[in-house]
Each structure stands twice: as structure tokens, then as C-alpha cells.
Amino acid sequence: MNIIKKEKVLCPLCFEEHEVSDVIVRDNQTYKEVNVTFDAIYHYCSIMDDYFEDEDLLVQNDEAMKKAYFMLNQQN
């Protein structure tokens, strides 16, 4: 987990206002029956020790996953 930014916000996981980190995490997902590994960005709540995405990160991570999928298919 690589921290790229910290910001004090109302956390939707623990419902408290505190510093939430934006982190880069190596993620794995299955797309079109292929296991795809890519770098995803999530918000991280240290109180709940869990990650969450807002709508912008959801779109960004989906694009990163699809890009990794197409790069993987070009190699084969």
C-alpha cells in the first residue's frame, strides 16, 4: 500500500471525520474470464482498516483494470 494523499473527510465506513488516505494497491479482478492484475487507487480508513471507492475512483479503477486486460491480451 503506497500512500499518495491524505485528507480529513467524513468517512463513510466509520462515520467519523478523520484523516483518510488515498492509496495505490495492487489489485486482482476477473474480467472476461481472465485474472487481471493492476494498480488501483482506493480511499483507506485506518479506523476500520478497510478500503472504499467513491464514484470517481470506481470509474478510474475500472479503466485501469480494462487497460491492463487489453495490454495482457496484446502480449498473447
CNS distance restraints for C-alpha pairs under 8 A (distance, minus, plus):
assign (resid   1 and name CA) (resid  23 and name CA) 6.04 0.50 0.50
assign (resid   1 and name CA) (resid  24 and name CA) 5.72 0.50 0.50
assign (resid   1 and name CA) (resid  25 and name CA) 5.13 0.50 0.50
assign (resid   1 and name CA) (resid  26 and name CA) 7.77 0.50 0.50
assign (resid   2 and name CA) (resid  23 and name CA) 5.26 0.50 0.50
assign (resid   2 and name CA) (resid  24 and name CA) 5.10 0.50 0.50
assign (resid   2 and name CA) (resid  25 and name CA) 6.84 0.50 0.50
assign (resid   3 and name CA) (resid  21 and name CA) 6.38 0.50 0.50
assign (resid   3 and name CA) (resid  22 and name CA) 5.88 0.50 0.50
assign (resid   3 and name CA) (resid  23 and name CA) 4.36 0.50 0.50
assign (resid   3 and name CA) (resid  24 and name CA) 6.52 0.50 0.50
assign (resid   4 and name CA) (resid  21 and name CA) 7.41 0.50 0.50
assign (resid   4 and name CA) (resid  22 and name CA) 5.65 0.50 0.50
assign (resid   4 and name CA) (resid  23 and name CA) 5.58 0.50 0.50
assign (resid   4 and name CA) (resid  24 and name CA) 7.16 0.50 0.50
assign (resid   5 and name CA) (resid  21 and name CA) 5.68 0.50 0.50
assign (resid   5 and name CA) (resid  22 and name CA) 5.05 0.50 0.50
assign (resid   5 and name CA) (resid  23 and name CA) 7.21 0.50 0.50
assign (resid   6 and name CA) (resid  19 and name CA) 6.19 0.50 0.50
assign (resid   6 and name CA) (resid  20 and name CA) 5.59 0.50 0.50
assign (resid   6 and name CA) (resid  21 and name CA) 4.30 0.50 0.50
assign (resid   6 and name CA) (resid  22 and name CA) 6.09 0.50 0.50
assign (resid   7 and name CA) (resid  18 and name CA) 7.97 0.50 0.50
assign (resid   7 and name CA) (resid  19 and name CA) 5.16 0.50 0.50
assign (resid   7 and name CA) (resid  20 and name CA) 5.42 0.50 0.50
assign (resid   7 and name CA) (resid  21 and name CA) 6.45 0.50 0.50
assign (resid   8 and name CA) (resid  17 and name CA) 6.60 0.50 0.50
assign (resid   8 and name CA) (resid  18 and name CA) 5.00 0.50 0.50
assign (resid   8 and name CA) (resid  19 and name CA) 3.99 0.50 0.50
assign (resid   8 and name CA) (resid  20 and name CA) 5.95 0.50 0.50
assign (resid   9 and name CA) (resid  17 and name CA) 5.27 0.50 0.50
assign (resid   9 and name CA) (resid  18 and name CA) 5.74 0.50 0.50
assign (resid   9 and name CA) (resid  19 and name CA) 6.32 0.50 0.50
assign (resid   9 and name CA) (resid  20 and name CA) 6.63 0.50 0.50
assign (resid  10 and name CA) (resid  15 and name CA) 6.26 0.50 0.50
assign (resid  10 and name CA) (resid  16 and name CA) 5.51 0.50 0.50
assign (resid  10 and name CA) (resid  17 and name CA) 4.10 0.50 0.50
assign (resid  10 and name CA) (resid  18 and name CA) 6.56 0.50 0.50
assign (resid  11 and name CA) (resid  15 and name CA) 5.16 0.50 0.50
assign (resid  11 and name CA) (resid  16 and name CA) 5.58 0.50 0.50
assign (resid  11 and name CA) (resid  17 and name CA) 5.95 0.50 0.50
assign (resid  11 and name CA) (resid  18 and name CA) 7.04 0.50 0.50
assign (resid  11 and name CA) (resid  20 and name CA) 7.30 0.50 0.50
assign (resid  11 and name CA) (resid  45 and name CA) 7.19 0.50 0.50
assign (resid  12 and name CA) (resid  16 and name CA) 7.77 0.50 0.50
assign (resid  13 and name CA) (resid  45 and name CA) 7.21 0.50 0.50
assign (resid  13 and name CA) (resid  48 and name CA) 6.94 0.50 0.50
assign (resid  13 and name CA) (resid  52 and name CA) 7.81 0.50 0.50
assign (resid  14 and name CA) (resid  45 and name CA) 7.82 0.50 0.50
assign (resid  14 and name CA) (resid  47 and name CA) 7.06 0.50 0.50
assign (resid  14 and name CA) (resid  48 and name CA) 6.48 0.50 0.50
assign (resid  20 and name CA) (resid  43 and name CA) 6.49 0.50 0.50
assign (resid  20 and name CA) (resid  44 and name CA) 5.78 0.50 0.50
assign (resid  20 and name CA) (resid  45 and name CA) 5.54 0.50 0.50
assign (resid  20 and name CA) (resid  46 and name CA) 7.31 0.50 0.50
assign (resid  21 and name CA) (resid  43 and name CA) 5.62 0.50 0.50
assign (resid  21 and name CA) (resid  44 and name CA) 5.14 0.50 0.50
assign (resid  21 and name CA) (resid  45 and name CA) 7.01 0.50 0.50
assign (resid  22 and name CA) (resid  41 and name CA) 6.71 0.50 0.50
assign (resid  22 and name CA) (resid  42 and name CA) 5.68 0.50 0.50
assign (resid  22 and name CA) (resid  43 and name CA) 4.51 0.50 0.50
assign (resid  22 and name CA) (resid  44 and name CA) 6.15 0.50 0.50
assign (resid  23 and name CA) (resid  41 and name CA) 5.52 0.50 0.50
assign (resid  23 and name CA) (resid  42 and name CA) 5.49 0.50 0.50
assign (resid  23 and name CA) (resid  43 and name CA) 6.24 0.50 0.50
assign (resid  23 and name CA) (resid  44 and name CA) 6.74 0.50 0.50
assign (resid  24 and name CA) (resid  39 and name CA) 6.26 0.50 0.50
assign (resid  24 and name CA) (resid  40 and name CA) 5.57 0.50 0.50
assign (resid  24 and name CA) (resid  41 and name CA) 4.58 0.50 0.50
assign (resid  24 and name CA) (resid  42 and name CA) 6.60 0.50 0.50
assign (resid  25 and name CA) (resid  39 and name CA) 5.65 0.50 0.50
assign (resid  25 and name CA) (resid  40 and name CA) 5.34 0.50 0.50
assign (resid  25 and name CA) (resid  41 and name CA) 6.25 0.50 0.50
assign (resid  25 and name CA) (resid  42 and name CA) 7.39 0.50 0.50
assign (resid  26 and name CA) (resid  37 and name CA) 6.89 0.50 0.50
assign (resid  26 and name CA) (resid  38 and name CA) 5.76 0.50 0.50
assign (resid  26 and name CA) (resid  39 and name CA) 4.66 0.50 0.50
assign (resid  26 and name CA) (resid  40 and name CA) 6.23 0.50 0.50
assign (resid  27 and name CA) (resid  37 and name CA) 5.62 0.50 0.50
assign (resid  27 and name CA) (resid  38 and name CA) 5.46 0.50 0.50
assign (resid  27 and name CA) (resid  39 and name CA) 5.95 0.50 0.50
assign (resid  27 and name CA) (resid  40 and name CA) 6.06 0.50 0.50
assign (resid  28 and name CA) (resid  35 and name CA) 6.66 0.50 0.50
assign (resid  28 and name CA) (resid  36 and name CA) 5.50 0.50 0.50
assign (resid  28 and name CA) (resid  37 and name CA) 4.48 0.50 0.50
assign (resid  28 and name CA) (resid  38 and name CA) 6.56 0.50 0.50
assign (resid  29 and name CA) (resid  35 and name CA) 5.72 0.50 0.50
assign (resid  29 and name CA) (resid  36 and name CA) 5.35 0.50 0.50
assign (resid  29 and name CA) (resid  37 and name CA) 6.70 0.50 0.50
assign (resid  29 and name CA) (resid  65 and name CA) 7.63 0.50 0.50
assign (resid  30 and name CA) (resid  34 and name CA) 5.25 0.50 0.50
assign (resid  30 and name CA) (resid  35 and name CA) 4.41 0.50 0.50
assign (resid  30 and name CA) (resid  36 and name CA) 5.88 0.50 0.50
assign (resid  31 and name CA) (resid  35 and name CA) 6.49 0.50 0.50
assign (resid  31 and name CA) (resid  36 and name CA) 6.79 0.50 0.50
assign (resid  31 and name CA) (resid  66 and name CA) 7.83 0.50 0.50
assign (resid  31 and name CA) (resid  69 and name CA) 7.41 0.50 0.50
assign (resid  34 and name CA) (resid  69 and name CA) 7.81 0.50 0.50
assign (resid  36 and name CA) (resid  65 and name CA) 6.79 0.50 0.50
assign (resid  36 and name CA) (resid  68 and name CA) 6.64 0.50 0.50
assign (resid  36 and name CA) (resid  69 and name CA) 5.89 0.50 0.50
assign (resid  37 and name CA) (resid  65 and name CA) 7.36 0.50 0.50
assign (resid  37 and name CA) (resid  68 and name CA) 7.02 0.50 0.50
assign (resid  38 and name CA) (resid  64 and name CA) 6.71 0.50 0.50
assign (resid  38 and name CA) (resid  65 and name CA) 5.93 0.50 0.50
assign (resid  38 and name CA) (resid  68 and name CA) 6.12 0.50 0.50
assign (resid  39 and name CA) (resid  61 and name CA) 7.99 0.50 0.50
assign (resid  39 and name CA) (resid  64 and name CA) 7.22 0.50 0.50
assign (resid  40 and name CA) (resid  61 and name CA) 5.36 0.50 0.50
assign (resid  40 and name CA) (resid  64 and name CA) 7.09 0.50 0.50
assign (resid  41 and name CA) (resid  57 and name CA) 6.65 0.50 0.50
assign (resid  41 and name CA) (resid  61 and name CA) 6.66 0.50 0.50
assign (resid  42 and name CA) (resid  51 and name CA) 5.91 0.50 0.50
assign (resid  42 and name CA) (resid  52 and name CA) 5.78 0.50 0.50
assign (resid  42 and name CA) (resid  53 and name CA) 5.53 0.50 0.50
assign (resid  42 and name CA) (resid  57 and name CA) 6.81 0.50 0.50
assign (resid  43 and name CA) (resid  51 and name CA) 5.54 0.50 0.50
assign (resid  43 and name CA) (resid  52 and name CA) 5.25 0.50 0.50
assign (resid  43 and name CA) (resid  53 and name CA) 6.07 0.50 0.50
assign (resid  44 and name CA) (resid  49 and name CA) 7.14 0.50 0.50
assign (resid  44 and name CA) (resid  50 and name CA) 5.84 0.50 0.50
assign (resid  44 and name CA) (resid  51 and name CA) 4.49 0.50 0.50
assign (resid  44 and name CA) (resid  52 and name CA) 6.44 0.50 0.50
assign (resid  45 and name CA) (resid  49 and name CA) 5.59 0.50 0.50
assign (resid  45 and name CA) (resid  50 and name CA) 5.54 0.50 0.50
assign (resid  45 and name CA) (resid  51 and name CA) 6.26 0.50 0.50
assign (resid  45 and name CA) (resid  52 and name CA) 7.89 0.50 0.50
assign (resid  46 and name CA) (resid  50 and name CA) 6.92 0.50 0.50
assign (resid  53 and name CA) (resid  57 and name CA) 5.47 0.50 0.50
assign (resid  53 and name CA) (resid  58 and name CA) 5.80 0.50 0.50
assign (resid  54 and name CA) (resid  58 and name CA) 6.15 0.50 0.50
assign (resid  55 and name CA) (resid  59 and name CA) 6.36 0.50 0.50
assign (resid  56 and name CA) (resid  60 and name CA) 6.18 0.50 0.50
assign (resid  57 and name CA) (resid  61 and name CA) 5.82 0.50 0.50
assign (resid  58 and name CA) (resid  62 and name CA) 6.08 0.50 0.50
assign (resid  59 and name CA) (resid  63 and name CA) 6.24 0.50 0.50
assign (resid  60 and name CA) (resid  64 and name CA) 6.28 0.50 0.50
assign (resid  61 and name CA) (resid  65 and name CA) 6.10 0.50 0.50
assign (resid  62 and name CA) (resid  66 and name CA) 6.24 0.50 0.50
assign (resid  63 and name CA) (resid  67 and name CA) 6.05 0.50 0.50
assign (resid  64 and name CA) (resid  68 and name CA) 6.18 0.50 0.50
assign (resid  65 and name CA) (resid  69 and name CA) 6.20 0.50 0.50
assign (resid  66 and name CA) (resid  70 and name CA) 6.23 0.50 0.50
assign (resid  67 and name CA) (resid  71 and name CA) 6.14 0.50 0.50
assign (resid  68 and name CA) (resid  72 and name CA) 6.06 0.50 0.50
assign (resid  69 and name CA) (resid  73 and name CA) 6.27 0.50 0.50
assign (resid  70 and name CA) (resid  74 and name CA) 6.22 0.50 0.50
assign (resid  71 and name CA) (resid  75 and name CA) 6.66 0.50 0.50
assign (resid  72 and name CA) (resid  76 and name CA) 6.90 0.50 0.50
